[in-house]
Amino acid sequence: MKNFLKTLLVLFLTVIIFDKSFGEDKTKIDSGHKYNVYTGMFDFSDKGKKSQIIGIQHLNDNLFRDSFIGTIKPVTGFMLTADSASYLYTGIQAEYKFGKLNLTPSFTPGLYQEGDGKDLGHMVEFKSELQLSLDLSSSTEFGFSYNHLSNASLGEKNPGANSYMFNFSKSF
């Protein structure tokens, strides 16, 4: 699994290096699709079960809604740990822009499979996340996020998991 993570990181860096629009503010037609790839540490607060994590999520900016709590958009994603635990999720996120800084809280219910990783007590888990990112260009962001997975006491146990990730987002 570590070789897989290294390969993914090399691929990620290759896309950044050879993307001619990286760092440029070109006016172009935006389809509204945004992809966020991330890597970090799953359940960093549990020394026995912490594990590397990779993931991807998709946002469709065309499906936004302005509300009293900000701009709301749907988000769907998948994450995988080095211990083969996985989480498939869909939910909503809000976006708050402060110049080139973006604050993005989200809530995404999903399905968790523990693999050889941590037993979170139930198949249904809820992810609450907060991301802080910086606009590198009009279509590219780099950020840091923290999330918490919990089953809201649906199972007999609810240990939860706290994770942090580094995020790279690109609109196409």
Contacts in CASP RR format, 6 or more apart in sequence:
PFRMAT RR
TARGET T0000
AUTHOR 0000-0000-0000
METHOD contacts of the structure
MODEL  1
MKNFLKTLLVLFLTVIIFDKSFGEDKTKIDSGHKYNVYTGMFDFSDKGKK
SQIIGIQHLNDNLFRDSFIGTIKPVTGFMLTADSASYLYTGIQAEYKFGK
LNLTPSFTPGLYQEGDGKDLGHMVEFKSELQLSLDLSSSTEFGFSYNHLS
NASLGEKNPGANSYMFNFSKSF
1 52 0 8 1.000
1 82 0 8 1.000
1 83 0 8 1.000
1 84 0 8 1.000
2 52 0 8 1.000
2 82 0 8 1.000
5 39 0 8 1.000
5 52 0 8 1.000
5 54 0 8 1.000
5 82 0 8 1.000
8 39 0 8 1.000
8 54 0 8 1.000
9 39 0 8 1.000
12 37 0 8 1.000
12 39 0 8 1.000
12 168 0 8 1.000
16 22 0 8 1.000
16 168 0 8 1.000
19 170 0 8 1.000
21 28 0 8 1.000
21 137 0 8 1.000
21 139 0 8 1.000
21 140 0 8 1.000
22 136 0 8 1.000
22 137 0 8 1.000
22 140 0 8 1.000
23 136 0 8 1.000
23 137 0 8 1.000
23 140 0 8 1.000
24 137 0 8 1.000
25 137 0 8 1.000
25 138 0 8 1.000
26 138 0 8 1.000
28 139 0 8 1.000
30 61 0 8 1.000
30 139 0 8 1.000
30 171 0 8 1.000
30 172 0 8 1.000
31 171 0 8 1.000
31 172 0 8 1.000
32 60 0 8 1.000
32 61 0 8 1.000
32 62 0 8 1.000
32 171 0 8 1.000
32 172 0 8 1.000
33 58 0 8 1.000
33 59 0 8 1.000
33 60 0 8 1.000
33 61 0 8 1.000
33 171 0 8 1.000
33 172 0 8 1.000
34 58 0 8 1.000
34 59 0 8 1.000
34 60 0 8 1.000
34 61 0 8 1.000
34 169 0 8 1.000
34 170 0 8 1.000
34 171 0 8 1.000
34 172 0 8 1.000
35 56 0 8 1.000
35 57 0 8 1.000
35 58 0 8 1.000
35 59 0 8 1.000
35 169 0 8 1.000
35 170 0 8 1.000
35 172 0 8 1.000
36 56 0 8 1.000
36 57 0 8 1.000
36 58 0 8 1.000
36 59 0 8 1.000
36 167 0 8 1.000
36 168 0 8 1.000
36 169 0 8 1.000
37 54 0 8 1.000
37 55 0 8 1.000
37 56 0 8 1.000
37 167 0 8 1.000
37 168 0 8 1.000
38 53 0 8 1.000
38 54 0 8 1.000
38 55 0 8 1.000
38 56 0 8 1.000
38 57 0 8 1.000
38 79 0 8 1.000
38 145 0 8 1.000
38 165 0 8 1.000
38 166 0 8 1.000
38 167 0 8 1.000
38 168 0 8 1.000
39 52 0 8 1.000
39 53 0 8 1.000
39 54 0 8 1.000
39 55 0 8 1.000
39 165 0 8 1.000
39 166 0 8 1.000
40 52 0 8 1.000
40 53 0 8 1.000
40 54 0 8 1.000
40 163 0 8 1.000
40 164 0 8 1.000
40 165 0 8 1.000
40 166 0 8 1.000
41 50 0 8 1.000
41 51 0 8 1.000
41 52 0 8 1.000
41 53 0 8 1.000
41 163 0 8 1.000
41 164 0 8 1.000
41 165 0 8 1.000
42 50 0 8 1.000
42 51 0 8 1.000
42 52 0 8 1.000
42 53 0 8 1.000
42 79 0 8 1.000
42 81 0 8 1.000
42 85 0 8 1.000
42 118 0 8 1.000
42 161 0 8 1.000
42 163 0 8 1.000
43 49 0 8 1.000
43 50 0 8 1.000
43 51 0 8 1.000
43 118 0 8 1.000
43 160 0 8 1.000
43 161 0 8 1.000
43 162 0 8 1.000
43 163 0 8 1.000
44 50 0 8 1.000
44 162 0 8 1.000
44 163 0 8 1.000
44 164 0 8 1.000
45 162 0 8 1.000
46 118 0 8 1.000
46 159 0 8 1.000
46 161 0 8 1.000
49 83 0 8 1.000
49 117 0 8 1.000
49 118 0 8 1.000
49 161 0 8 1.000
51 81 0 8 1.000
51 82 0 8 1.000
51 83 0 8 1.000
51 85 0 8 1.000
51 117 0 8 1.000
51 118 0 8 1.000
52 81 0 8 1.000
52 82 0 8 1.000
53 79 0 8 1.000
53 80 0 8 1.000
53 81 0 8 1.000
53 82 0 8 1.000
53 163 0 8 1.000
53 165 0 8 1.000
54 79 0 8 1.000
54 80 0 8 1.000
55 77 0 8 1.000
55 78 0 8 1.000
55 79 0 8 1.000
55 80 0 8 1.000
56 77 0 8 1.000
56 78 0 8 1.000
57 75 0 8 1.000
57 76 0 8 1.000
57 77 0 8 1.000
57 78 0 8 1.000
58 75 0 8 1.000
58 76 0 8 1.000
58 77 0 8 1.000
59 73 0 8 1.000
59 74 0 8 1.000
59 75 0 8 1.000
59 93 0 8 1.000
60 73 0 8 1.000
60 74 0 8 1.000
61 73 0 8 1.000
61 171 0 8 1.000
63 73 0 8 1.000
63 74 0 8 1.000
64 71 0 8 1.000
64 72 0 8 1.000
64 73 0 8 1.000
65 71 0 8 1.000
65 72 0 8 1.000
65 73 0 8 1.000
66 72 0 8 1.000
69 94 0 8 1.000
70 94 0 8 1.000
70 95 0 8 1.000
70 96 0 8 1.000
71 94 0 8 1.000
71 95 0 8 1.000
72 92 0 8 1.000
72 93 0 8 1.000
72 94 0 8 1.000
73 92 0 8 1.000
73 93 0 8 1.000
73 94 0 8 1.000
73 95 0 8 1.000
74 90 0 8 1.000
74 91 0 8 1.000
74 92 0 8 1.000
75 90 0 8 1.000
75 91 0 8 1.000
75 92 0 8 1.000
75 93 0 8 1.000
75 106 0 8 1.000
75 108 0 8 1.000
76 89 0 8 1.000
76 90 0 8 1.000
76 91 0 8 1.000
77 88 0 8 1.000
77 89 0 8 1.000
77 90 0 8 1.000
77 108 0 8 1.000
78 86 0 8 1.000
78 87 0 8 1.000
78 88 0 8 1.000
78 89 0 8 1.000
79 86 0 8 1.000
79 87 0 8 1.000
79 89 0 8 1.000
80 86 0 8 1.000
81 117 0 8 1.000
83 115 0 8 1.000
83 116 0 8 1.000
83 117 0 8 1.000
83 118 0 8 1.000
84 115 0 8 1.000
84 116 0 8 1.000
84 117 0 8 1.000
85 112 0 8 1.000
85 113 0 8 1.000
85 114 0 8 1.000
85 115 0 8 1.000
85 116 0 8 1.000
85 117 0 8 1.000
85 118 0 8 1.000
86 112 0 8 1.000
86 113 0 8 1.000
86 115 0 8 1.000
87 110 0 8 1.000
87 111 0 8 1.000
87 112 0 8 1.000
87 113 0 8 1.000
87 125 0 8 1.000
87 127 0 8 1.000
87 149 0 8 1.000
88 110 0 8 1.000
88 111 0 8 1.000
89 108 0 8 1.000
89 109 0 8 1.000
89 110 0 8 1.000
89 111 0 8 1.000
89 127 0 8 1.000
90 108 0 8 1.000
90 109 0 8 1.000
90 110 0 8 1.000
91 106 0 8 1.000
91 107 0 8 1.000
91 108 0 8 1.000
91 109 0 8 1.000
92 106 0 8 1.000
92 107 0 8 1.000
92 108 0 8 1.000
93 104 0 8 1.000
93 105 0 8 1.000
93 106 0 8 1.000
93 107 0 8 1.000
93 108 0 8 1.000
93 129 0 8 1.000
94 104 0 8 1.000
94 105 0 8 1.000
94 106 0 8 1.000
95 102 0 8 1.000
95 103 0 8 1.000
95 104 0 8 1.000
96 102 0 8 1.000
96 103 0 8 1.000
96 104 0 8 1.000
99 135 0 8 1.000
100 134 0 8 1.000
100 135 0 8 1.000
101 132 0 8 1.000
101 133 0 8 1.000
101 134 0 8 1.000
101 135 0 8 1.000
102 131 0 8 1.000
102 132 0 8 1.000
102 133 0 8 1.000
102 134 0 8 1.000
102 135 0 8 1.000
102 141 0 8 1.000
103 130 0 8 1.000
103 131 0 8 1.000
103 132 0 8 1.000
104 130 0 8 1.000
104 131 0 8 1.000
104 132 0 8 1.000
104 133 0 8 1.000
104 145 0 8 1.000
105 128 0 8 1.000
105 129 0 8 1.000
105 130 0 8 1.000
105 131 0 8 1.000
106 127 0 8 1.000
106 128 0 8 1.000
106 129 0 8 1.000
106 130 0 8 1.000
106 131 0 8 1.000
107 126 0 8 1.000
107 127 0 8 1.000
107 128 0 8 1.000
107 129 0 8 1.000
108 126 0 8 1.000
108 127 0 8 1.000
108 129 0 8 1.000
109 124 0 8 1.000
109 125 0 8 1.000
109 126 0 8 1.000
109 127 0 8 1.000
110 124 0 8 1.000
110 125 0 8 1.000
110 126 0 8 1.000
110 127 0 8 1.000
111 123 0 8 1.000
111 124 0 8 1.000
111 125 0 8 1.000
112 120 0 8 1.000
112 122 0 8 1.000
112 123 0 8 1.000
112 124 0 8 1.000
112 125 0 8 1.000
112 149 0 8 1.000
113 123 0 8 1.000
114 120 0 8 1.000
118 159 0 8 1.000
118 161 0 8 1.000
119 157 0 8 1.000
119 159 0 8 1.000
120 149 0 8 1.000
120 150 0 8 1.000
120 151 0 8 1.000
120 158 0 8 1.000
120 159 0 8 1.000
120 160 0 8 1.000
120 161 0 8 1.000
121 151 0 8 1.000
121 155 0 8 1.000
121 156 0 8 1.000
121 157 0 8 1.000
121 158 0 8 1.000
121 159 0 8 1.000
122 151 0 8 1.000
122 154 0 8 1.000
122 155 0 8 1.000
122 158 0 8 1.000
124 151 0 8 1.000
124 154 0 8 1.000
125 149 0 8 1.000
125 150 0 8 1.000
125 151 0 8 1.000
126 149 0 8 1.000
126 150 0 8 1.000
126 151 0 8 1.000
126 152 0 8 1.000
127 147 0 8 1.000
127 148 0 8 1.000
127 149 0 8 1.000
128 147 0 8 1.000
128 148 0 8 1.000
128 150 0 8 1.000
129 145 0 8 1.000
129 146 0 8 1.000
129 147 0 8 1.000
129 148 0 8 1.000
130 145 0 8 1.000
130 146 0 8 1.000
130 147 0 8 1.000
131 143 0 8 1.000
131 144 0 8 1.000
131 145 0 8 1.000
131 167 0 8 1.000
132 143 0 8 1.000
132 144 0 8 1.000
132 145 0 8 1.000
133 141 0 8 1.000
133 142 0 8 1.000
133 143 0 8 1.000
133 144 0 8 1.000
133 167 0 8 1.000
133 169 0 8 1.000
134 141 0 8 1.000
134 142 0 8 1.000
134 143 0 8 1.000
135 141 0 8 1.000
136 142 0 8 1.000
138 171 0 8 1.000
139 170 0 8 1.000
139 171 0 8 1.000
139 172 0 8 1.000
140 168 0 8 1.000
140 169 0 8 1.000
140 170 0 8 1.000
140 171 0 8 1.000
141 167 0 8 1.000
141 168 0 8 1.000
141 169 0 8 1.000
141 170 0 8 1.000
142 166 0 8 1.000
142 167 0 8 1.000
142 168 0 8 1.000
142 169 0 8 1.000
143 166 0 8 1.000
143 167 0 8 1.000
143 168 0 8 1.000
143 169 0 8 1.000
144 164 0 8 1.000
144 165 0 8 1.000
144 166 0 8 1.000
144 167 0 8 1.000
145 164 0 8 1.000
145 165 0 8 1.000
145 167 0 8 1.000
146 162 0 8 1.000
146 163 0 8 1.000
146 164 0 8 1.000
146 165 0 8 1.000
147 162 0 8 1.000
147 163 0 8 1.000
147 164 0 8 1.000
147 165 0 8 1.000
148 160 0 8 1.000
148 161 0 8 1.000
148 162 0 8 1.000
148 163 0 8 1.000
149 160 0 8 1.000
149 161 0 8 1.000
149 163 0 8 1.000
150 158 0 8 1.000
150 160 0 8 1.000
151 158 0 8 1.000
151 160 0 8 1.000
152 158 0 8 1.000
END
